[in-house]
Amino acid sequence: MARKKKLEMEIVNQHATGIDIGSRSHFVAVGQALEDVKEFGVYAEDLTAICQHLKSYGITSVAMESTGDYWQNLFTELIKHDFEVILCNGKFTKHAKGKKTDVKDARWIQKLHALGLLTSSFLPDQQTEILRTYARQRGNIIHQAWQTSRKMQKHLKFLNFRLDVVVKDICGLTGLKIIEDICKGNLDPNELAKHRHYNCRKSEAEIAKALHGNNRKTFFLG
């Protein structure tokens, strides 16, 4: 009977650790034994303690998953203490067998990293990160403005103010002045139509025709 061959892999990162990131605690594995795994909190002093713990074992390279936003503070602290940090996607560190636990995950990440099987995700430099943050925030503000405009238009339709028919954009010069006047209690269509900007294609008469409300008093949530 032929003997089964044992597959062995070379240790690439001799001083490697794996960290399982959590919302309330981080599990740090400096080796594969159970006693090599230690749990830490997520406060600032805990993150510093993790760095000191790793230095006491001669660790130079750290691997962890990019779990939500929980990794960011620890990542910053590790970089500050001159560790090489591999931030990898969770799909590359999925545990193959058995019940999933934080301890098992930390040991599994440590093993993969020690064998050189993990690659880091793209991390922008500081200037790029700042620019990306501004771009994302701009996108969020534009989306919120669109949602607000849509709700305003829906509310106006509910009250039979068909401003959307006579102006191209209800948030334009004509639309906003009319809406502001409506909010002040002026419901006279002829008076409202006087806010027509000279660039507006529709005449005052047409705008006034679209602003005959139904005097409906209701609570609107849409």
VEXDO-631425 format. One line per field, with one value per residue (C-alpha): residue number from 0; residue in one letter; x, y, z. Coordinates in steps of 0.001 Angstrom, whole numbers, always signed. Example, Ala and Ser with C-alpha at 12.3 -4.5 7.8 and 13.67 -1.06 7.14 Angstrom:
2
num 0;1
residu a;s
px +12300;+13670
py -4500;-1060
pz +7800;+7140
***
This chain:
222
num 0;1;2;3;4;5;6;7;8;9;10;11;12;13;14;15;16;17;18;19;20;21;22;23;24;25;26;27;28;29;30;31;32;33;34;35;36;37;38;39;40;41;42;43;44;45;46;47;48;49;50;51;52;53;54;55;56;57;58;59;60;61;62;63;64;65;66;67;68;69;70;71;72;73;74;75;76;77;78;79;80;81;82;83;84;85;86;87;88;89;90;91;92;93;94;95;96;97;98;99;100;101;102;103;104;105;106;107;108;109;110;111;112;113;114;115;116;117;118;119;120;121;122;123;124;125;126;127;128;129;130;131;132;133;134;135;136;137;138;139;140;141;142;143;144;145;146;147;148;149;150;151;152;153;154;155;156;157;158;159;160;161;162;163;164;165;166;167;168;169;170;171;172;173;174;175;176;177;178;179;180;181;182;183;184;185;186;187;188;189;190;191;192;193;194;195;196;197;198;199;200;201;202;203;204;205;206;207;208;209;210;211;212;213;214;215;216;217;218;219;220;221
residu m;a;r;k;k;k;l;e;m;e;i;v;n;q;h;a;t;g;i;d;i;g;s;r;s;h;f;v;a;v;g;q;a;l;e;d;v;k;e;f;g;v;y;a;e;d;l;t;a;i;c;q;h;l;k;s;y;g;i;t;s;v;a;m;e;s;t;g;d;y;w;q;n;l;f;t;e;l;i;k;h;d;f;e;v;i;l;c;n;g;k;f;t;k;h;a;k;g;k;k;t;d;v;k;d;a;r;w;i;q;k;l;h;a;l;g;l;l;t;s;s;f;l;p;d;q;q;t;e;i;l;r;t;y;a;r;q;r;g;n;i;i;h;q;a;w;q;t;s;r;k;m;q;k;h;l;k;f;l;n;f;r;l;d;v;v;v;k;d;i;c;g;l;t;g;l;k;i;i;e;d;i;c;k;g;n;l;d;p;n;e;l;a;k;h;r;h;y;n;c;r;k;s;e;a;e;i;a;k;a;l;h;g;n;n;r;k;t;f;f;l;g
px +0;+1471;+2070;+207;+2466;+2416;+2204;+4502;+4723;+7586;+7167;+7547;+6858;+8724;+7508;+3873;+647;-3037;-5728;-9449;-11157;-14366;-16671;-16013;-12753;-9787;-8238;-4491;-2695;+1108;+1213;-943;-1286;-4371;-2184;-809;-4172;-5053;-8166;-7912;-10489;-11057;-10224;-7143;-5165;-6083;-4745;-1474;-1376;-1726;+1329;+3356;+2224;+3360;+6724;+7329;+7072;+9287;+6418;+7142;+4253;+508;-2408;-6055;-9367;-10915;-14039;-16401;-14796;-13503;-10006;-9153;-8055;-6001;-4439;-3371;-1895;+40;+1480;+2466;+4457;+6254;+4558;+4053;+283;-1495;-5139;-6907;-10391;-12460;-13087;-9399;-9437;-12593;-12109;-12521;-13880;-15417;-17372;-16349;-14901;-12844;-9914;-9980;-10195;-7208;-5106;-6209;-5234;-1886;-1234;-2115;+43;+2998;+2802;+2717;-757;-2312;-2081;-3034;-5982;-5355;-4823;-4624;-2037;-3180;-3770;-5780;-7810;-8710;-9739;-11801;-13545;-14486;-15722;-17873;-19289;-20131;-21928;-23895;-24947;-26071;-28096;-29711;-30567;-32190;-34234;-35363;-36354;-38312;-40200;-41003;-42385;-44445;-45900;-46787;-48573;-50511;-51792;-52474;-49755;-48463;-45327;-43480;-45531;-44760;-41121;-38203;-36792;-38841;-35555;-34759;-35181;-38918;-39733;-37962;-39499;-42976;-42402;-41045;-44172;-46443;-44668;-45379;-49093;-49644;-51906;-53084;-52069;-51865;-49579;-47433;-47115;-45528;-42346;-41835;-38268;-37924;-36135;-39095;-40799;-44295;-46272;-47594;-51102;-50007;-48098;-51087;-53311;-51015;-51083;-54744;-54388;-57036;-56744;-56112;-54839;-53098;-49952;-47446;-44685;-43595
py +0;+3339;+5864;+9138;+12040;+14867;+18263;+20773;+24464;+26784;+29467;+32756;+35208;+33983;+36778;+36958;+37355;+37170;+39358;+38657;+42060;+42537;+45363;+44860;+42935;+41838;+38361;+38292;+35060;+35015;+31262;+28174;+27006;+28018;+29882;+31924;+33665;+36618;+38805;+42604;+45376;+48129;+51237;+53350;+51829;+48326;+49075;+50278;+47112;+44998;+46699;+46168;+42529;+41944;+43610;+41384;+38364;+39921;+40237;+42396;+41617;+41641;+40323;+41153;+41327;+44555;+44016;+46988;+50095;+48312;+47776;+51417;+52544;+49402;+49711;+53293;+52268;+49358;+51575;+54119;+51377;+50428;+47101;+45806;+45410;+43174;+44210;+41460;+40807;+38433;+36092;+35120;+34161;+32075;+29096;+25881;+23496;+23353;+25772;+29367;+31072;+34206;+32148;+29830;+32759;+34494;+31298;+30677;+34196;+33785;+30488;+31862;+34917;+32875;+30787;+33917;+33216;+36606;+39746;+43216;+45162;+48484;+51250;+54817;+57265;+60037;+62629;+60181;+59109;+62741;+63355;+60153;+61171;+64555;+62901;+60426;+63170;+65242;+62232;+61756;+65416;+65313;+62167;+63728;+66849;+64703;+62815;+66060;+67558;+64398;+64568;+68256;+67485;+64606;+66797;+69556;+67037;+65765;+69302;+69686;+72279;+71057;+73120;+70208;+70709;+74379;+74621;+72492;+72224;+72955;+73824;+76465;+80239;+80262;+77061;+77907;+81372;+79928;+77159;+79689;+81825;+78786;+77899;+81448;+80821;+82548;+80276;+82825;+81314;+84706;+86120;+82978;+83161;+86606;+84873;+83674;+84224;+85827;+82713;+80493;+79207;+79186;+82393;+83735;+82675;+79077;+78966;+80379;+77712;+75001;+76450;+76076;+73917;+71672;+73222;+69769;+69735;+66511;+65121;+64016;+61497;+60476
pz +0;-1066;+1691;+1455;+727;+3209;+1574;+3176;+2440;+3165;+5809;+3948;+6763;+9845;+12112;+11075;+12975;+12085;+13609;+13512;+13530;+15502;+16533;+20257;+20369;+18249;+18428;+17814;+16855;+16955;+16330;+15830;+19433;+21433;+23911;+21007;+20599;+22793;+22893;+23062;+23274;+20738;+22783;+22047;+24922;+23688;+20213;+21722;+23848;+20689;+19181;+22360;+22499;+18911;+19476;+22507;+20145;+17500;+15029;+12005;+9637;+10385;+8336;+8972;+7134;+5907;+8030;+7739;+9233;+12334;+10938;+10305;+13789;+14376;+10921;+11686;+15044;+13522;+10786;+13442;+15202;+11960;+11277;+7752;+7423;+4909;+4654;+2750;+1450;+3590;+650;+713;+4395;+4631;+6927;+4994;+7649;+11089;+13232;+12748;+15843;+16391;+17685;+14668;+12291;+13875;+13673;+10084;+8998;+10772;+8976;+5546;+6132;+7389;+4205;+2049;+671;+1377;-706;+418;-927;-2643;-112;-1439;-186;+2137;-590;-2697;+331;+1129;-2490;-2532;+698;-786;-3997;-2076;+128;-2950;-4418;-1177;-1098;-4742;-4055;-950;-2943;-5641;-3046;-1405;-4771;-5589;-2271;-2785;-6236;-4885;-2154;-4630;-6877;-3864;-3292;-7056;-7567;-10955;-10934;-12556;-15751;-16285;-15153;-16222;-12695;-9567;-7829;-10440;-9966;-10740;-8882;-5629;-5388;-5919;-3365;-852;-1296;-910;+2350;+3575;+3024;-304;-2371;-4934;-8319;-10037;-7339;-7389;-11175;-10874;-9693;-13256;-14410;-17826;-19146;-18316;-21483;-20022;-19619;-16312;-17339;-17949;-14658;-12774;-14339;-12956;-9435;-8534;-5444;-3913;-421;+908;+4493;+5284;+6888;+4265;+5012;+1505
***
